[in-house]
């Protein structure tokens, strides 16, 4: 299947799975947490507040599987593991940063809309 044949609107298209991965709330935040360079697991967990250990592990594995994150194990005792964005992951960050900016810049308006809606 060539890139021109991919359609995320088709139920069985792999590009839909990729969009699901990219749009997952934990994926967006994990990618953002790695923008400044490699981090250890605990540093990612500290940065992405509220993520469970299970979800963080699953998210990191999925991002690694998709080639967006690399996992490096250093032969030390105890072993040290670091996660880092790949070039593909960094290119995705360029797309996600404006989305984060939009969310923070429009949050007051969205909160007001929610309040109006909920009071009806």
N, C-alpha and C positions, 0 to 999 in steps of 0.2 A: 504494500500500500504506500503510495507516494504522499508527500505532504499535501499535495493538492486534493487528495481524496479524503483526507481526515475531516471529520465534521463532529464537533462536540455535541451537536444536536441529535446525532444518531445514537440510539440507545446502546449499541454494541461497539461503538468506536473507542479505541484506546485513548484518543485525545480527551474524551470525557473523563476517563479515570485520572488522567494527568491534571485536568482542571480541578477535579475533586480534591486531589492531593494538594495542589497549589492553594486552593480556596479554603482548605481546612484551617480552622482557627489556630491550631497549635503549629501547623507548618509555617504559616505566615510569621508567627511570633518567634519560632525557633530560627528561621532564616534571618529575621531582623536581629536576633541576639548574636548571630555569628558575623555580622557585617564588619565589625572592627577587628576581626582576625580569629584565630583558633581559640577555643575555650574547652575547658574540661567539663565533664557532665554536670558536676555540681555547680559550676559557674553558669551554665545554661539554665539549670533548674532555678537558681537564684534570680536570674534575669527574667525568666518567664514565670512570674508568680501565678500560683494556682494550678499549675499543671501537675498531675500525679506522676509518680515514678513510672508507672505502667504506660501512661500515655506519652510521656517524654521518650521512653525507650522505643515504643512503637513508632513514634513520629521520626526519631532520628534514624531508625532502621529503614523506614520507607523512603526518607529523603536520600539516604545512602544508596538504596536500591535504584532510585531514579537518577542517580548520578549528580545530585545537587549538593551533597555533603560527603566529605571523606572522613573516615575514622582512622586515626593513627594510634597504634598501641606502642608505647615505649617500653623496652625491656628493662624495667626497673623493679625493685621490690619496695613497696607494692607496685604493681603495674600502673602506669599512668596512661590515660586515654584522652585524646583530644579530638574534637570535631571542628571541621573547617569547611567553609563554602568552597565548592569547586568553581571553575570559571563559569560553568553553566549556572550554578547557584548564584554567583555574583551578578550574572546578567539578569536573572529573575529578580534579584533585589532591586535593580534599577526600575523594574515595573511595579514592585510592591511599595517602594518608598512613597510615591505619590498617593497611593491608596491610604497609607498610614497618615500622611499629611492631610488628605481630604477628611478622614475620620476625625482627627483632632481639631481641624479648623471648623468643622460643621457640627461638632457635638452639641454646642449650646442650642443651635436651631433644632436639631433632632430631638434633644431633650424637651424643648418647648412643644414640639409637635406631638411627642409621646404624651406629654401631660394633657394637652388639649384633647387628644384622642381618648385617653383613659377617663377623662372627666365627663365624657358623653354618656 
